[in-house]
């Protein structure tokens, strides 16, 4: 067997020291960024950001609410749930994160990974074994997006499937299923290249958020900006803290009444929170 040979790209010492000094990072981090040509401030800081407030909201996945509701229904109905992962580091990590979350919810959950010479992805055998155990929900993690036949078979057996994956989808998506995959064109998620475990983390974050009073609540934020001879009222509607619509109206005193603008209709029946 041939040993792997690693070849490190040479880096300019002056550039290395400049990155260290300017951004307060260690030599190893600076060398990795430099070798990948990540040297512009905005690009470099994107990778160095560690404030969790800047994460993308998990509900920007268009199917996230459907996935959460299906899992909460499984919790309420005391259904048996199977997490099917992969044998690599990403798949095992993803399986562990979701298993811990569902266990904390008191869900009757089990997991399964490919063993021995088993092929990657959900297998017919896993579906059949779970059906014999009277299971009703399979959640694939770090796999599933290419398992069209297996998902269809699960549907025929009355088993619902949620696919939590990050691999490239085929032209035809598995059906019937709920799909959370940033690489699907219609996923709604802004960044396509997160790991399989990171996609699972988004699902877990959404499940935890569902236990708050804000889950599924539509909230309208109102901001009033005074100008020299008028004031501007900005409104934005949120659902699960994700913006769904917004309007902006300019009001000139003694000319147009607020009641004659779009604001009353927009605000009607909403929870309101003012931000000045």
Buried (B, 14 or more C-beta within 10 A) or exposed (E): EEEEEEEEEEBEEEEBEBBBEEBEBEEEBBBEBBEEEBBEEEEBEEEEEEEEEEEBBBBBBBBBBBBBBBBBEBBEEEBBBBBBBBBBEBBBBBBBBBBEBBEEBEBEBBBBBBEEEEEBBBBEEBBEEBBEEEBBBBBBBBBBBBBBEBBBBBBEEEBBBBBBBBBEBEEEBBEEBBBBBBBBEEBBBEEEEBBBBBBBBBBBBBBBBBEEEBBEEBBBBBEEEEEEEEBEBBBBBBBBBBEEEEBEBEBEEEEEEEEEBEBEEBBEEBEEEEEE
